[in-house]
Amino acid sequence: MNLNYDILGAQVLESQIQNTSLFYKSSIVQHTHAKREGVPILFPQFACVGGYKKHGWVRDSEWLLLKDEKDKNSHLLTFS
């Protein structure tokens, strides 16, 4: 298993098992904010429901990768 990630939003962008992609990947290219693919972290709200900006502040924050561990059957990313 291979994971590709972005520190912006601590977002897993792509996961592949035996060269087969598991997640949706948008054809829209975005360089300035969270990507339209993979597994985003939407916190503390989804969409515009609540007092924060759309999808909350987590997905637009830069994170620090603390751990990147993988073996034959799993891949663990730990962000702070």
Secondary structure, 3 states (H helix, E strand, C coil): CEEEEECECCEEEEEEECCEECCCECCCCCCCCCCCECECCCCCCCCCCCCCCCCCCHHHCECCEEEEEECCCCEEEEEC
